[in-house]
């Protein structure tokens, strides 16, 4: 399966690159990040919103924002 097909199979819009998704997941699972690292179900639930928030920009930056907002909300 190509990277593009893998991203599309995950329900993400066309044009989202697997490398971007991987970078966002690294941010969300980094044990040194704010709060607790996110698990797979939390990432799957919020990833479409991160893509929307990124608006064609960096998914890692949008993931960082999401992780900080979740940490501050706790």
C-alpha positions, 0 to 999 in steps of 0.5 A: 500500500502506498503512503497516500493510500495509507493516509486515505485509508485512515480517513484523512483528506487527500494531500496529507502526507504520511511523513506529516502524520508520522511527525504529528504522532511523534509529537503526541507520543513524546514522553517529554511533551506536556502532559501524558503521552497520547495513546492510539485511540486518542490520536485517532480521534483527534487527528482529523481535527489536527489536519483541519487546524493545520489548514495545509501547514505543519501537522506537527505544529498543530499537534503541539498546539493540541497537546498543550491545550489538552494539558492546560485543560487538565 
